[in-house]
Amino acid sequence: MNKKKHTLLTTEYVLYHSLLQIGVEMLDTLKLTLQNWRVRPGARLKYNTGNVDFQTGEVKQTLLFTDTSGHEALGAYAHYIGEKLNLSIKPIAGQVFAFATFSAPKRISENNYSPIKESEFSEVFESVENELQENGIETNIQEAKLSRVDTFKNILTDEETISYSRLFGLLEANRAKDKDVHGTTTWLMKNGSTQYCIYDKREEMHSSGYSTEGLPKTLRFEHRCIRASKVKSFFNMDKTTVKELKAYGWRALQERTIKAWTDNFFKYDIDDIDVLVESQIRRELEFFQVKYGKRFFSMYLKAVGASALASEGSIKAVKRALENLDFDRMKVYRAEKELKDSLMLIESLREDSTSPQTLGALYSELKYKMEKVEV
C-alpha cells in the first residue's frame, strides 16, 4: 500500500471511531401547515389590522379566524413569535393558513449544532403542540402537514474549511444549478424547490453569538425541501403529515438525506488517484497514461486547457462566451459539462495551496464521511 493511501485510510479509521460517539445527521428546520386549528380568547397573537390603500384610504381586511367564543379577527395577518417557535396566520389565494416554523434541535437544546436523538423525535413535536396550546392555539400536531423539511449532516473535517473551497467550486447538484458562494465558508446550490447548503458550522455559530470553544472543525451539509410538493416527492409520502414522517422511520430519514448528497455531489470515483510520482507534471501524465492509454497526452492537454480557461475567468464566463457565439442550448450544456469533467479530473490531482492534501484526497475524505450512516 502506498503512503498516500495508507494515510487516507488511517484518517478514515480514526474518524469512523470518533463518529461513533456523536450523532451527525437528522432534522433541522421544519415548517408545518396546521390542520383544524382553533384560537381561544386571549391567545398570545399579534395581528396587523389591515393593509391600507394610500391612494383611496381603503383598508383591506380578511377574516383571519373566529375564536372559540365567536369573536372575529379581521386583518392582513397574525403571528406568534416565541423564542424557539414562530406561528403565522395569513391568507393565501382566498384561504387562510396557519404555519408553524421551528428548528428541531433547538426544541431540545440551546442551539442546533447537535442533532436530536431518535428517542427525542416525538418530544420535538409534542413540545410544539404544547407551546401552541399554552399560548391559545389548539391543534393536533400529528395531523399537521409538512411544508418544509431541512435535514443535515455534520462532517468533522481533517482540514480547515478554506481547504475545501476550490473543491466545492467544482461540484454542483444535478437539478440545482443556481449557485451562490459567500466568502470561502458557505456554498448554496438551489432551485425553486430544493436547496443544498454547505457551510462552516463553527463560524456560523460564532457569528450568531454562540460559544464554539471545544467544537471540532465542522462542515454542515444541509438539504432543504422548501416546498410541500418537494417534501412529498423527496420522501415519497402520501399525505405528508407529521404522523407519516414519524412512520417513515428514523433510519430511512438518515439514509434518504445521505442519498441526496451522494447522488448529486459525491457521485464521482477518485479512488485511483494514488500514483506515486516525483513531480506534479509527471504524476499527472502518469495518471492520464494509466487512465487513457494511447490517448493520454491529448486528454491531458484537454484537461490542462480546461484548467487554464477556468483560471482566466470562470466556468460561467466560458458558458456566456459560448452563448454569445449563438451556440444552441444543448451544445452549450455539453460543452459546459465537458469542461467541468475535465477540470474536475485535473484539479483532483493537484495540491491545494491551503492543504497538503490533493483535491482528490479531500473529496475522498468527505465522500467517505458522508456515506457513513450512524446507528
Secondary structure per residue as TSV (DSSP state, phi and psi in degrees):
chain	resnum	aa	ss	phi	psi
A	1	M	-	360.0	132.8
A	2	N	-	-76.9	166.6
A	3	K	H	-62.7	-41.9
A	4	K	H	-64.2	-45.5
A	5	K	H	-61.4	-42.6
A	6	H	H	-61.9	-42.9
A	7	T	H	-61.8	-43.7
A	8	L	H	-64.7	-43.9
A	9	L	H	-65.9	-37.1
A	10	T	H	-63.6	-43.6
A	11	T	H	-59.0	-45.6
A	12	E	H	-63.2	-39.9
A	13	Y	H	-63.0	-46.9
A	14	V	H	-62.4	-43.8
A	15	L	H	-64.2	-42.7
A	16	Y	H	-55.3	-45.6
A	17	H	H	-71.6	-29.5
A	18	S	H	-72.4	-34.5
A	19	L	H	-70.6	-26.0
A	20	L	T	-62.2	-18.7
A	21	Q	T	-98.9	3.3
A	22	I	S	-149.7	124.7
A	23	G	-	-68.4	143.0
A	24	V	-	-131.3	-1.2
A	25	E	E	-142.2	141.3
A	26	M	E	171.7	-163.6
A	27	L	E	-73.1	149.0
A	28	D	E	-126.0	-107.7
A	29	T	E	-74.0	134.8
A	30	L	E	-129.0	139.9
A	31	K	E	-123.1	121.8
A	32	L	E	-112.1	138.0
A	33	T	E	-96.7	110.9
A	34	L	-	-70.0	145.9
A	35	Q	S	-116.3	141.6
A	36	N	S	50.9	47.4
A	37	W	-	-89.5	152.7
A	38	R	E	-135.9	150.7
A	39	V	E	-115.2	127.9
A	40	R	-	-87.6	156.2
A	41	P	T	-58.0	139.6
A	42	G	T	80.3	11.9
A	43	A	-	-59.9	148.0
A	44	R	S	-82.5	68.5
A	45	L	-	-118.7	142.8
A	46	K	E	-114.8	137.3
A	47	Y	E	-139.1	147.5
A	48	N	E	-78.4	124.5
A	49	T	-	-73.2	-10.0
A	50	G	-	157.0	158.6
A	51	N	E	-93.8	128.9
A	52	V	E	-98.7	127.0
A	53	D	-	-77.7	109.8
A	54	F	T	-60.0	-35.5
A	55	Q	T	-70.6	-42.3
A	56	T	T	-104.3	-17.2
A	57	G	-	80.4	1.4
A	58	E	-	-70.1	135.8
A	59	V	E	-100.4	119.3
A	60	K	E	-95.1	119.3
A	61	Q	-	-125.9	153.5
A	62	T	E	-126.8	144.6
A	63	L	E	-73.3	104.3
A	64	L	E	-76.8	-42.6
A	65	F	E	-169.1	162.6
A	66	T	E	-117.5	119.3
A	67	D	-	-70.7	174.5
A	68	T	T	-68.4	-9.6
A	69	S	T	-96.9	-2.2
A	70	G	S	98.0	0.3
A	71	H	-	-77.5	130.5
A	72	E	E	-91.2	138.4
A	73	A	E	-110.6	112.8
A	74	L	E	-106.0	136.7
A	75	G	E	173.1	-165.3
A	76	A	S	-93.1	-39.1
A	77	Y	E	-167.4	163.4
A	78	A	E	-134.8	156.1
A	79	H	E	-155.1	155.0
A	80	Y	E	-123.4	128.0
A	81	I	E	-120.5	106.5
A	82	G	-	-99.4	178.6
A	83	E	S	-65.8	-34.7
A	84	K	S	-132.0	19.7
A	85	L	-	-154.6	132.2
A	86	N	E	-118.2	136.5
A	87	L	E	-124.5	130.0
A	88	S	E	-127.3	136.5
A	89	I	E	-117.9	118.6
A	90	K	E	-153.2	151.8
A	91	P	E	-82.3	137.2
A	92	I	E	-137.6	120.4
A	93	A	T	52.2	45.2
A	94	G	T	84.0	-1.1
A	95	Q	E	-123.3	154.1
A	96	V	E	-105.1	129.8
A	97	F	E	-121.6	152.6
A	98	A	E	-119.4	122.2
A	99	F	E	-115.8	130.0
A	100	A	E	-110.2	126.3
A	101	T	E	-124.5	134.8
A	102	F	E	-162.3	163.0
A	103	S	E	-97.9	122.3
A	104	A	T	-58.1	-47.7
A	105	P	G	-61.1	-34.6
A	106	K	G	-71.9	-16.0
A	107	R	G	-71.2	-18.1
A	108	I	T	-108.9	-37.6
A	109	S	S	-131.9	-177.1
A	110	E	S	-76.8	-23.3
A	111	N	S	-138.9	-179.9
A	112	N	S	-111.5	28.4
A	113	Y	S	-69.6	-54.0
A	114	S	S	-89.0	142.2
A	115	P	-	-75.0	161.1
A	116	I	-	-72.2	157.9
A	117	K	-	-91.8	162.3
A	118	E	G	-59.3	-36.6
A	119	S	G	-68.9	-15.5
A	120	E	G	-99.6	-1.2
A	121	F	H	-56.0	-53.1
A	122	S	H	-67.8	-35.6
A	123	E	H	-59.1	-36.8
A	124	V	H	-57.3	-50.5
A	125	F	H	-73.7	-35.7
A	126	E	H	-63.2	-37.5
A	127	S	H	-67.4	-34.4
A	128	V	H	-66.5	-47.0
A	129	E	H	-60.5	-41.5
A	130	N	H	-65.7	-41.2
A	131	E	H	-65.5	-40.3
A	132	L	H	-62.0	-44.6
A	133	Q	H	-59.7	-45.1
A	134	E	H	-63.2	-23.3
A	135	N	T	-108.5	16.6
A	136	G	T	96.1	11.7
A	137	I	E	-117.7	119.3
A	138	E	E	-101.6	133.8
A	139	T	-	-165.4	158.3
A	140	N	-	-97.7	107.0
A	141	I	G	-65.1	-24.9
A	142	Q	G	-65.8	-26.0
A	143	E	G	-88.2	-10.4
A	144	A	-	-61.6	144.2
A	145	K	E	-99.7	145.9
A	146	L	E	-83.3	116.3
A	147	S	E	-98.3	-23.3
A	148	R	E	-152.1	137.4
A	149	V	E	-137.6	118.2
A	150	D	E	-106.0	129.1
A	151	T	E	-117.2	158.3
A	152	F	E	-146.4	162.2
A	153	K	E	-138.7	127.4
A	154	N	E	-87.7	128.5
A	155	I	E	-113.6	122.4
A	156	L	E	-83.5	112.4
A	157	T	-	-94.5	156.2
A	158	D	S	-79.8	-30.4
A	159	E	S	-113.1	167.9
A	160	E	-	-69.9	156.8
A	161	T	G	-56.5	-38.2
A	162	I	G	-60.2	-25.4
A	163	S	G	-65.5	-24.5
A	164	Y	G	-96.5	-2.2
A	165	S	H	-62.2	-40.7
A	166	R	H	-68.4	-34.2
A	167	L	H	-64.1	-46.3
A	168	F	H	-68.3	-23.9
A	169	G	H	-66.7	-22.0
A	170	L	H	-91.9	-26.0
A	171	L	-	-90.8	149.1
A	172	E	-	-154.8	161.7
A	173	A	-	-81.0	156.2
A	174	N	S	-62.0	-44.2
A	175	R	S	-121.4	20.5
A	176	A	-	-129.4	74.9
A	177	K	-	-81.3	-18.7
A	178	D	E	-76.3	112.6
A	179	K	E	-115.5	130.4
A	180	D	E	-117.9	134.8
A	181	V	E	-118.4	128.1
A	182	H	E	-115.2	101.3
A	183	G	T	64.1	-139.1
A	184	T	T	-117.4	18.8
A	185	T	T	-130.8	-0.9
A	186	T	E	-142.6	131.3
A	187	W	E	-131.9	126.9
A	188	L	E	-125.0	122.3
A	189	M	E	-115.0	132.8
A	190	K	E	-154.2	162.2
A	191	N	-	-139.6	-163.0
A	192	G	S	-71.1	-15.6
A	193	S	S	-127.2	-12.5
A	194	T	E	-137.2	143.4
A	195	Q	E	-133.1	139.4
A	196	Y	E	-116.5	121.2
A	197	C	E	-127.2	131.0
A	198	I	E	-121.5	127.5
A	199	Y	E	-155.1	162.0
A	200	D	E	-75.3	107.5
A	201	K	H	-68.4	-37.6
A	202	R	H	-62.8	-43.0
A	203	E	H	-64.4	-41.9
A	204	E	H	-62.2	-42.2
A	205	M	H	-68.2	-40.3
A	206	H	H	-61.7	-43.3
A	207	S	H	-68.4	-20.4
A	208	S	T	-92.1	2.7
A	209	G	T	93.3	7.4
A	210	Y	-	-89.0	150.9
A	211	S	-	-75.6	135.2
A	212	T	-	-114.9	12.7
A	213	E	T	-61.6	128.2
A	214	G	T	86.9	-9.2
A	215	L	-	-77.4	138.9
A	216	P	-	-74.9	166.6
A	217	K	-	-60.4	122.2
A	218	T	E	-134.7	124.0
A	219	L	E	-99.9	130.6
A	220	R	E	-100.7	125.5
A	221	F	E	-109.0	109.1
A	222	E	E	-110.4	129.8
A	223	H	E	-108.4	128.0
A	224	R	E	-124.8	116.4
A	225	C	E	-91.5	106.1
A	226	I	-	-100.5	6.2
A	227	R	S	-131.6	147.8
A	228	A	H	-59.4	-38.6
A	229	S	H	-63.8	-34.9
A	230	K	H	-72.2	-38.8
A	231	V	H	-57.4	-44.6
A	232	K	H	-61.3	-47.4
A	233	S	H	-75.8	-37.2
A	234	F	H	-64.9	-43.7
A	235	F	T	-97.2	2.7
A	236	N	T	53.2	52.2
A	237	M	-	-99.4	166.0
A	238	D	S	-97.9	-65.9
A	239	K	S	-99.8	-9.3
A	240	T	-	52.1	42.5
A	241	T	B	-91.8	166.9
A	242	V	H	-60.3	-40.9
A	243	K	H	-58.4	-41.4
A	244	E	H	-70.3	-35.2
A	245	L	H	-61.9	-43.1
A	246	K	H	-64.9	-37.6
A	247	A	H	-70.8	-24.1
A	248	Y	H	-58.0	-37.0
A	249	G	-	105.1	141.0
A	250	W	H	-62.7	-50.0
A	251	R	H	-63.7	-38.8
A	252	A	H	-64.6	-36.6
A	253	L	H	-62.7	-44.1
A	254	Q	H	-62.1	-48.2
A	255	E	H	-66.4	-36.4
A	256	R	H	-67.9	-37.8
A	257	T	H	-62.7	-49.3
A	258	I	H	-63.0	-39.2
A	259	K	H	-61.6	-38.1
A	260	A	H	-60.0	-39.2
A	261	W	H	-76.5	-41.9
A	262	T	H	-70.6	-32.0
A	263	D	H	-71.0	-27.0
A	264	N	H	-103.6	-52.9
A	265	F	T	-103.2	-28.4
A	266	F	S	-114.1	45.8
A	267	K	-	-95.3	-7.6
A	268	Y	-	-87.6	153.3
A	269	D	-	-114.9	110.1
A	270	I	-	-120.9	28.9
A	271	D	T	-67.7	-23.3
A	272	D	T	-87.2	10.6
A	273	I	-	-87.6	75.5
A	274	D	-	-144.8	25.0
A	275	V	-	-78.2	125.3
A	276	L	-	-77.2	129.8
A	277	V	-	-138.0	164.9
A	278	E	S	-93.5	-22.1
A	279	S	S	-149.0	164.7
A	280	Q	H	-62.1	-45.6
A	281	I	H	-65.1	-44.2
A	282	R	H	-63.9	-39.9
A	283	R	H	-61.4	-44.1
A	284	E	H	-65.4	-45.2
A	285	L	H	-62.6	-40.3
A	286	E	H	-63.7	-42.3
A	287	F	H	-62.1	-46.8
A	288	F	H	-64.7	-34.2
A	289	Q	H	-65.8	-42.0
A	290	V	H	-66.5	-39.2
A	291	K	H	-78.4	-37.6
A	292	Y	H	-117.0	-6.0
A	293	G	G	63.4	-129.1
A	294	K	G	-62.1	-24.4
A	295	R	G	-88.1	8.1
A	296	F	H	-60.9	-39.3
A	297	F	H	-72.0	-41.3
A	298	S	H	-64.7	-37.7
A	299	M	H	-70.0	-33.3
A	300	Y	H	-66.7	-45.3
A	301	L	H	-59.6	-39.1
A	302	K	H	-62.6	-44.4
A	303	A	H	-67.6	-41.2
A	304	V	H	-65.2	-38.1
A	305	G	H	-62.8	-39.4
A	306	A	H	-61.9	-40.0
A	307	S	H	-65.3	-39.9
A	308	A	H	-65.4	-41.4
A	309	L	H	-60.9	-43.5
A	310	A	H	-66.2	-35.7
A	311	S	H	-71.2	-26.3
A	312	E	H	-73.6	-31.0
A	313	G	S	-153.6	-103.8
A	314	S	-	-161.8	168.6
A	315	I	H	-62.0	-38.1
A	316	K	H	-63.5	-37.6
A	317	A	H	-65.5	-41.3
A	318	V	H	-63.2	-41.0
A	319	K	H	-61.1	-44.7
A	320	R	H	-63.5	-39.0
A	321	A	H	-61.7	-42.4
A	322	L	H	-64.5	-39.8
A	323	E	H	-64.3	-36.4
A	324	N	H	-70.6	-15.6
A	325	L	T	-88.5	9.4
A	326	D	T	65.2	31.0
A	327	F	-	-68.1	142.5
A	328	D	-	-73.3	165.5
A	329	R	H	-59.4	-40.5
A	330	M	H	-66.3	-39.4
A	331	K	H	-66.7	-38.9
A	332	V	H	-64.2	-43.1
A	333	Y	H	-61.2	-45.7
A	334	R	H	-65.4	-40.3
A	335	A	H	-65.7	-41.8
A	336	E	H	-63.0	-43.4
A	337	K	H	-64.3	-41.9
A	338	E	H	-63.9	-40.6
A	339	L	H	-63.4	-45.7
A	340	K	H	-65.4	-42.1
A	341	D	H	-62.9	-44.3
A	342	S	H	-66.4	-40.2
A	343	L	H	-65.6	-42.2
A	344	M	H	-60.1	-40.8
A	345	L	H	-64.9	-49.1
A	346	I	H	-72.6	-39.0
A	347	E	H	-69.4	-28.6
A	348	S	T	-66.4	-17.3
A	349	L	T	-92.0	-13.7
A	350	R	S	-98.0	146.9
A	351	E	B	-70.3	139.4
A	352	D	-	-84.1	139.8
A	353	S	T	-66.0	-19.3
A	354	T	T	-101.3	2.6
A	355	S	-	-148.8	145.5
A	356	P	S	-73.1	-9.6
A	357	Q	S	-86.8	150.1
A	358	T	B	-74.5	164.0
A	359	L	H	-62.1	-32.9
A	360	G	H	-61.8	-41.8
A	361	A	H	-67.9	-40.2
A	362	L	H	-63.0	-42.4
A	363	Y	H	-62.7	-45.7
A	364	S	H	-61.4	-39.3
A	365	E	H	-59.2	-51.3
A	366	L	H	-66.6	-39.0
A	367	K	H	-62.6	-45.7
A	368	Y	H	-60.1	-45.3
A	369	K	H	-71.7	-32.4
A	370	M	H	-66.0	-39.7
A	371	E	H	-76.5	-11.9
A	372	K	-	-74.9	126.6
A	373	V	-	-102.9	119.2
A	374	E	-	-84.0	139.2
A	375	V	-	-91.7	360.0
